[in-house]
Amino acid sequence: MPKKLEVSTLKLNNYCRRYSDMSAAEWISKYVLFEANDLLTKTNLRPGQIATMLGFSNHDTFTRWFRRNTGKLPMDIR
């Protein structure tokens, strides 16, 4: 089970903005996008498997999120 940060949402956002000029949500989204790209290019895992690993509820949700953030489908990266 992941450890809790024990930091309020406001404080976490302030830290993220101070050090990266992004909100916590933006930072997490960029990190997940980096991980998705890494897994798509360096493994033979199917997009559905990657979606599950990254915490998406299903393949379709992952595909829509990925396309909205990159303009490409996950399979286009391969």
Backbone as XML, in Angstrom:
<?xml version="1.0"?>
<chain id="A" units="angstrom">
  <residue number="1" name="MET">
    <atom name="N" x="0.836" y="-1.171" z="0.000"/>
    <atom name="CA" x="0.000" y="0.000" z="0.000"/>
    <atom name="C" x="0.894" y="1.252" z="0.000"/>
  </residue>
  <residue number="2" name="PRO">
    <atom name="N" x="0.576" y="2.225" z="-0.859"/>
    <atom name="CA" x="1.380" y="3.452" z="-0.902"/>
    <atom name="C" x="1.300" y="4.208" z="0.419"/>
  </residue>
  <residue number="3" name="LYS">
    <atom name="N" x="2.365" y="4.862" z="0.766"/>
    <atom name="CA" x="2.390" y="5.679" z="1.972"/>
    <atom name="C" x="1.687" y="7.002" z="1.702"/>
  </residue>
  <residue number="4" name="LYS">
    <atom name="N" x="1.066" y="7.531" z="2.734"/>
    <atom name="CA" x="0.442" y="8.845" z="2.624"/>
    <atom name="C" x="1.497" y="9.919" z="2.812"/>
  </residue>
  <residue number="5" name="LEU">
    <atom name="N" x="1.314" y="11.012" z="2.141"/>
    <atom name="CA" x="2.251" y="12.123" z="2.265"/>
    <atom name="C" x="2.030" y="12.914" z="3.550"/>
  </residue>
  <residue number="6" name="GLU">
    <atom name="N" x="0.825" y="12.837" z="4.101"/>
    <atom name="CA" x="0.456" y="13.585" z="5.294"/>
    <atom name="C" x="0.684" y="15.084" z="5.110"/>
  </residue>
  <residue number="7" name="VAL">
    <atom name="N" x="0.309" y="15.561" z="3.926"/>
    <atom name="CA" x="0.389" y="16.977" z="3.569"/>
    <atom name="C" x="-0.973" y="17.347" z="2.984"/>
  </residue>
  <residue number="8" name="SER">
    <atom name="N" x="-1.476" y="18.509" z="3.343"/>
    <atom name="CA" x="-2.769" y="18.922" z="2.802"/>
    <atom name="C" x="-2.659" y="19.154" z="1.293"/>
  </residue>
  <residue number="9" name="THR">
    <atom name="N" x="-3.794" y="19.098" z="0.640"/>
    <atom name="CA" x="-3.842" y="19.338" z="-0.801"/>
    <atom name="C" x="-3.299" y="20.722" z="-1.138"/>
  </residue>
  <residue number="10" name="LEU">
    <atom name="N" x="-3.678" y="21.697" z="-0.348"/>
    <atom name="CA" x="-3.219" y="23.070" z="-0.571"/>
    <atom name="C" x="-1.698" y="23.162" z="-0.446"/>
  </residue>
  <residue number="11" name="LYS">
    <atom name="N" x="-1.154" y="22.545" z="0.592"/>
    <atom name="CA" x="0.291" y="22.593" z="0.800"/>
    <atom name="C" x="1.027" y="21.861" z="-0.321"/>
  </residue>
  <residue number="12" name="LEU">
    <atom name="N" x="0.502" y="20.720" z="-0.738"/>
    <atom name="CA" x="1.120" y="19.965" z="-1.833"/>
    <atom name="C" x="1.112" y="20.784" z="-3.118"/>
  </residue>
  <residue number="13" name="ASN">
    <atom name="N" x="-0.011" y="21.418" z="-3.416"/>
    <atom name="CA" x="-0.071" y="22.277" z="-4.607"/>
    <atom name="C" x="0.912" y="23.425" z="-4.520"/>
  </residue>
  <residue number="14" name="ASN">
    <atom name="N" x="1.030" y="24.019" z="-3.339"/>
    <atom name="CA" x="1.985" y="25.121" z="-3.164"/>
    <atom name="C" x="3.418" y="24.649" z="-3.385"/>
  </residue>
  <residue number="15" name="TYR">
    <atom name="N" x="3.771" y="23.483" z="-2.845"/>
    <atom name="CA" x="5.109" y="22.926" z="-3.064"/>
    <atom name="C" x="5.362" y="22.683" z="-4.553"/>
  </residue>
  <residue number="16" name="CYS">
    <atom name="N" x="4.393" y="22.052" z="-5.189"/>
    <atom name="CA" x="4.563" y="21.742" z="-6.611"/>
    <atom name="C" x="4.716" y="23.008" z="-7.443"/>
  </residue>
  <residue number="17" name="ARG">
    <atom name="N" x="3.894" y="24.007" z="-7.171"/>
    <atom name="CA" x="3.988" y="25.264" z="-7.925"/>
    <atom name="C" x="5.311" y="25.975" z="-7.675"/>
  </residue>
  <residue number="18" name="ARG">
    <atom name="N" x="5.780" y="25.921" z="-6.437"/>
    <atom name="CA" x="7.038" y="26.586" z="-6.092"/>
    <atom name="C" x="8.218" y="25.958" z="-6.826"/>
  </residue>
  <residue number="19" name="TYR">
    <atom name="N" x="8.230" y="24.647" z="-6.942"/>
    <atom name="CA" x="9.391" y="23.961" z="-7.504"/>
    <atom name="C" x="9.250" y="23.559" z="-8.966"/>
  </residue>
  <residue number="20" name="SER">
    <atom name="N" x="8.029" y="23.587" z="-9.500"/>
    <atom name="CA" x="7.884" y="23.143" z="-10.886"/>
    <atom name="C" x="6.938" y="23.999" z="-11.724"/>
  </residue>
  <residue number="21" name="ASP">
    <atom name="N" x="6.350" y="25.021" z="-11.144"/>
    <atom name="CA" x="5.366" y="25.861" z="-11.849"/>
    <atom name="C" x="4.180" y="25.058" z="-12.369"/>
  </residue>
  <residue number="22" name="MET">
    <atom name="N" x="3.855" y="23.941" z="-11.707"/>
    <atom name="CA" x="2.694" y="23.118" z="-12.058"/>
    <atom name="C" x="1.936" y="22.774" z="-10.788"/>
  </residue>
  <residue number="23" name="SER">
    <atom name="N" x="0.638" y="22.548" z="-10.934"/>
    <atom name="CA" x="-0.136" y="22.057" z="-9.799"/>
    <atom name="C" x="0.229" y="20.600" z="-9.560"/>
  </residue>
  <residue number="24" name="ALA">
    <atom name="N" x="-0.178" y="20.062" z="-8.429"/>
    <atom name="CA" x="0.089" y="18.652" z="-8.138"/>
    <atom name="C" x="-0.564" y="17.764" z="-9.194"/>
  </residue>
  <residue number="25" name="ALA">
    <atom name="N" x="-1.775" y="18.096" z="-9.589"/>
    <atom name="CA" x="-2.474" y="17.301" z="-10.603"/>
    <atom name="C" x="-1.732" y="17.325" z="-11.939"/>
  </residue>
  <residue number="26" name="GLU">
    <atom name="N" x="-1.238" y="18.486" z="-12.327"/>
    <atom name="CA" x="-0.478" y="18.594" z="-13.576"/>
    <atom name="C" x="0.815" y="17.784" z="-13.493"/>
  </residue>
  <residue number="27" name="TRP">
    <atom name="N" x="1.486" y="17.867" z="-12.345"/>
    <atom name="CA" x="2.739" y="17.139" z="-12.156"/>
    <atom name="C" x="2.500" y="15.635" z="-12.244"/>
  </residue>
  <residue number="28" name="ILE">
    <atom name="N" x="1.462" y="15.171" z="-11.567"/>
    <atom name="CA" x="1.134" y="13.736" z="-11.593"/>
    <atom name="C" x="0.784" y="13.305" z="-13.004"/>
  </residue>
  <residue number="29" name="SER">
    <atom name="N" x="-0.001" y="14.099" z="-13.707"/>
    <atom name="CA" x="-0.386" y="13.762" z="-15.074"/>
    <atom name="C" x="0.837" y="13.656" z="-15.983"/>
  </residue>
  <residue number="30" name="LYS">
    <atom name="N" x="1.767" y="14.600" z="-15.854"/>
    <atom name="CA" x="2.997" y="14.546" z="-16.670"/>
    <atom name="C" x="3.823" y="13.315" z="-16.329"/>
  </residue>
  <residue number="31" name="TYR">
    <atom name="N" x="3.889" y="12.968" z="-15.049"/>
    <atom name="CA" x="4.639" y="11.791" z="-14.628"/>
    <atom name="C" x="4.010" y="10.518" z="-15.189"/>
  </residue>
  <residue number="32" name="VAL">
    <atom name="N" x="2.688" y="10.419" z="-15.111"/>
    <atom name="CA" x="1.983" y="9.248" z="-15.637"/>
    <atom name="C" x="2.179" y="9.170" z="-17.149"/>
  </residue>
  <residue number="33" name="LEU">
    <atom name="N" x="2.143" y="10.295" z="-17.834"/>
    <atom name="CA" x="2.371" y="10.314" z="-19.278"/>
    <atom name="C" x="3.783" y="9.834" z="-19.609"/>
  </residue>
  <residue number="34" name="PHE">
    <atom name="N" x="4.767" y="10.279" z="-18.834"/>
    <atom name="CA" x="6.141" y="9.816" z="-19.017"/>
    <atom name="C" x="6.225" y="8.301" z="-18.829"/>
  </residue>
  <residue number="35" name="GLU">
    <atom name="N" x="5.594" y="7.793" z="-17.771"/>
    <atom name="CA" x="5.601" y="6.348" z="-17.515"/>
    <atom name="C" x="4.904" y="5.588" z="-18.640"/>
  </residue>
  <residue number="36" name="ALA">
    <atom name="N" x="3.783" y="6.104" z="-19.115"/>
    <atom name="CA" x="3.051" y="5.447" z="-20.195"/>
    <atom name="C" x="3.914" y="5.370" z="-21.450"/>
  </residue>
  <residue number="37" name="ASN">
    <atom name="N" x="4.536" y="6.470" z="-21.819"/>
    <atom name="CA" x="5.412" y="6.483" z="-22.992"/>
    <atom name="C" x="6.568" y="5.507" z="-22.822"/>
  </residue>
  <residue number="38" name="ASP">
    <atom name="N" x="7.146" y="5.488" z="-21.632"/>
    <atom name="CA" x="8.262" y="4.597" z="-21.341"/>
    <atom name="C" x="7.835" y="3.134" z="-21.484"/>
  </residue>
  <residue number="39" name="LEU">
    <atom name="N" x="6.701" y="2.790" z="-20.902"/>
    <atom name="CA" x="6.217" y="1.409" z="-20.983"/>
    <atom name="C" x="5.830" y="1.027" z="-22.418"/>
  </residue>
  <residue number="40" name="LEU">
    <atom name="N" x="5.256" y="1.962" z="-23.145"/>
    <atom name="CA" x="4.864" y="1.673" z="-24.531"/>
    <atom name="C" x="6.074" y="1.465" z="-25.436"/>
  </residue>
  <residue number="41" name="THR">
    <atom name="N" x="7.137" y="2.198" z="-25.198"/>
    <atom name="CA" x="8.300" y="2.109" z="-26.085"/>
    <atom name="C" x="9.305" y="1.044" z="-25.654"/>
  </residue>
  <residue number="42" name="LYS">
    <atom name="N" x="9.344" y="0.702" z="-24.375"/>
    <atom name="CA" x="10.388" y="-0.206" z="-23.888"/>
    <atom name="C" x="9.910" y="-1.602" z="-23.503"/>
  </residue>
  <residue number="43" name="THR">
    <atom name="N" x="8.605" y="-1.840" z="-23.598"/>
    <atom name="CA" x="8.084" y="-3.167" z="-23.244"/>
    <atom name="C" x="7.160" y="-3.667" z="-24.345"/>
  </residue>
  <residue number="44" name="ASN">
    <atom name="N" x="6.768" y="-4.897" z="-24.227"/>
    <atom name="CA" x="5.784" y="-5.475" z="-25.142"/>
    <atom name="C" x="4.423" y="-5.595" z="-24.488"/>
  </residue>
  <residue number="45" name="LEU">
    <atom name="N" x="4.226" y="-4.883" z="-23.390"/>
    <atom name="CA" x="2.944" y="-4.923" z="-22.702"/>
    <atom name="C" x="1.860" y="-4.316" z="-23.584"/>
  </residue>
  <residue number="46" name="ARG">
    <atom name="N" x="0.670" y="-4.893" z="-23.488"/>
    <atom name="CA" x="-0.470" y="-4.340" z="-24.227"/>
    <atom name="C" x="-0.940" y="-3.057" z="-23.534"/>
  </residue>
  <residue number="47" name="PRO">
    <atom name="N" x="-1.524" y="-2.137" z="-24.291"/>
    <atom name="CA" x="-2.030" y="-0.902" z="-23.683"/>
    <atom name="C" x="-2.991" y="-1.158" z="-22.517"/>
  </residue>
  <residue number="48" name="GLY">
    <atom name="N" x="-3.791" y="-2.208" z="-22.606"/>
    <atom name="CA" x="-4.702" y="-2.534" z="-21.507"/>
    <atom name="C" x="-3.953" y="-2.886" z="-20.232"/>
  </residue>
  <residue number="49" name="GLN">
    <atom name="N" x="-2.841" y="-3.591" z="-20.377"/>
    <atom name="CA" x="-2.016" y="-3.930" z="-19.220"/>
    <atom name="C" x="-1.379" y="-2.668" z="-18.630"/>
  </residue>
  <residue number="50" name="ILE">
    <atom name="N" x="-0.914" y="-1.806" z="-19.506"/>
    <atom name="CA" x="-0.301" y="-0.554" z="-19.065"/>
    <atom name="C" x="-1.342" y="0.309" z="-18.357"/>
  </residue>
  <residue number="51" name="ALA">
    <atom name="N" x="-2.546" y="0.353" z="-18.901"/>
    <atom name="CA" x="-3.630" y="1.116" z="-18.278"/>
    <atom name="C" x="-3.854" y="0.655" z="-16.846"/>
  </residue>
  <residue number="52" name="THR">
    <atom name="N" x="-3.902" y="-0.646" z="-16.640"/>
    <atom name="CA" x="-4.093" y="-1.195" z="-15.295"/>
    <atom name="C" x="-2.924" y="-0.847" z="-14.390"/>
  </residue>
  <residue number="53" name="MET">
    <atom name="N" x="-1.708" y="-0.973" z="-14.895"/>
    <atom name="CA" x="-0.517" y="-0.660" z="-14.098"/>
    <atom name="C" x="-0.505" y="0.801" z="-13.652"/>
  </residue>
  <residue number="54" name="LEU">
    <atom name="N" x="-1.029" y="1.676" z="-14.486"/>
    <atom name="CA" x="-1.002" y="3.108" z="-14.196"/>
    <atom name="C" x="-2.244" y="3.595" z="-13.445"/>
  </residue>
  <residue number="55" name="GLY">
    <atom name="N" x="-3.146" y="2.665" z="-13.119"/>
    <atom name="CA" x="-4.289" y="3.011" z="-12.292"/>
    <atom name="C" x="-5.537" y="3.466" z="-13.019"/>
  </residue>
  <residue number="56" name="PHE">
    <atom name="N" x="-5.592" y="3.273" z="-14.326"/>
    <atom name="CA" x="-6.794" y="3.631" z="-15.076"/>
    <atom name="C" x="-7.840" y="2.533" z="-14.895"/>
  </residue>
  <residue number="57" name="SER">
    <atom name="N" x="-9.105" y="2.908" z="-14.932"/>
    <atom name="CA" x="-10.176" y="1.939" z="-14.695"/>
    <atom name="C" x="-10.313" y="0.934" z="-15.835"/>
  </residue>
  <residue number="58" name="ASN">
    <atom name="N" x="-9.951" y="1.355" z="-17.045"/>
    <atom name="CA" x="-10.015" y="0.435" z="-18.183"/>
    <atom name="C" x="-9.195" y="0.987" z="-19.353"/>
  </residue>
  <residue number="59" name="HIS">
    <atom name="N" x="-9.078" y="0.167" z="-20.366"/>
    <atom name="CA" x="-8.285" y="0.515" z="-21.551"/>
    <atom name="C" x="-8.826" y="1.747" z="-22.268"/>
  </residue>
  <residue number="60" name="ASP">
    <atom name="N" x="-10.147" y="1.840" z="-22.402"/>
    <atom name="CA" x="-10.748" y="2.970" z="-23.121"/>
    <atom name="C" x="-10.471" y="4.303" z="-22.431"/>
  </residue>
  <residue number="61" name="THR">
    <atom name="N" x="-10.550" y="4.320" z="-21.126"/>
    <atom name="CA" x="-10.263" y="5.543" z="-20.373"/>
    <atom name="C" x="-8.810" y="5.962" z="-20.584"/>
  </residue>
  <residue number="62" name="PHE">
    <atom name="N" x="-7.911" y="4.996" z="-20.525"/>
    <atom name="CA" x="-6.494" y="5.264" z="-20.761"/>
    <atom name="C" x="-6.269" y="5.800" z="-22.169"/>
  </residue>
  <residue number="63" name="THR">
    <atom name="N" x="-6.891" y="5.178" z="-23.163"/>
    <atom name="CA" x="-6.723" y="5.594" z="-24.553"/>
    <atom name="C" x="-7.201" y="7.022" z="-24.766"/>
  </residue>
  <residue number="64" name="ARG">
    <atom name="N" x="-8.373" y="7.360" z="-24.218"/>
    <atom name="CA" x="-8.885" y="8.732" z="-24.354"/>
    <atom name="C" x="-7.961" y="9.727" z="-23.664"/>
  </residue>
  <residue number="65" name="TRP">
    <atom name="N" x="-7.515" y="9.423" z="-22.443"/>
    <atom name="CA" x="-6.606" y="10.303" z="-21.707"/>
    <atom name="C" x="-5.295" y="10.486" z="-22.479"/>
  </residue>
  <residue number="66" name="PHE">
    <atom name="N" x="-4.755" y="9.380" z="-22.992"/>
    <atom name="CA" x="-3.492" y="9.434" z="-23.717"/>
    <atom name="C" x="-3.624" y="10.286" z="-24.973"/>
  </residue>
  <residue number="67" name="ARG">
    <atom name="N" x="-4.703" y="10.105" z="-25.732"/>
    <atom name="CA" x="-4.916" y="10.883" z="-26.951"/>
    <atom name="C" x="-5.111" y="12.365" z="-26.642"/>
  </residue>
  <residue number="68" name="ARG">
    <atom name="N" x="-5.828" y="12.671" z="-25.567"/>
    <atom name="CA" x="-6.041" y="14.069" z="-25.176"/>
    <atom name="C" x="-4.711" y="14.741" z="-24.803"/>
  </residue>
  <residue number="69" name="ASN">
    <atom name="N" x="-3.783" y="13.983" z="-24.239"/>
    <atom name="CA" x="-2.510" y="14.546" z="-23.786"/>
    <atom name="C" x="-1.393" y="14.501" z="-24.820"/>
  </residue>
  <residue number="70" name="THR">
    <atom name="N" x="-1.511" y="13.637" z="-25.832"/>
    <atom name="CA" x="-0.435" y="13.522" z="-26.829"/>
    <atom name="C" x="-0.897" y="13.746" z="-28.249"/>
  </residue>
  <residue number="71" name="GLY">
    <atom name="N" x="-2.184" y="13.634" z="-28.491"/>
    <atom name="CA" x="-2.698" y="13.728" z="-29.852"/>
    <atom name="C" x="-2.536" y="12.416" z="-30.626"/>
  </residue>
  <residue number="72" name="LYS">
    <atom name="N" x="-2.076" y="11.380" z="-29.940"/>
    <atom name="CA" x="-1.845" y="10.070" z="-30.568"/>
    <atom name="C" x="-2.520" y="8.982" z="-29.759"/>
  </residue>
  <residue number="73" name="LEU">
    <atom name="N" x="-2.747" y="7.855" z="-30.392"/>
    <atom name="CA" x="-3.223" y="6.667" z="-29.697"/>
    <atom name="C" x="-2.023" y="5.924" z="-29.109"/>
  </residue>
  <residue number="74" name="PRO">
    <atom name="N" x="-2.225" y="5.193" z="-28.034"/>
    <atom name="CA" x="-1.108" y="4.441" z="-27.451"/>
    <atom name="C" x="-0.390" y="3.541" z="-28.454"/>
  </residue>
  <residue number="75" name="MET">
    <atom name="N" x="-1.123" y="2.908" z="-29.335"/>
    <atom name="CA" x="-0.487" y="2.015" z="-30.313"/>
    <atom name="C" x="0.337" y="2.779" z="-31.345"/>
  </residue>
  <residue number="76" name="ASP">
    <atom name="N" x="0.086" y="4.075" z="-31.515"/>
    <atom name="CA" x="0.867" y="4.889" z="-32.446"/>
    <atom name="C" x="2.304" y="5.082" z="-31.953"/>
  </residue>
  <residue number="77" name="ILE">
    <atom name="N" x="2.515" y="4.929" z="-30.657"/>
    <atom name="CA" x="3.831" y="5.132" z="-30.070"/>
    <atom name="C" x="4.762" y="3.981" z="-30.425"/>
  </residue>
  <residue number="78" name="ARG">
    <atom name="N" x="4.190" y="2.822" z="-30.628"/>
    <atom name="CA" x="5.003" y="1.656" z="-30.970"/>
    <atom name="C" x="5.397" y="1.763" z="-32.413"/>
  </residue>
</chain>
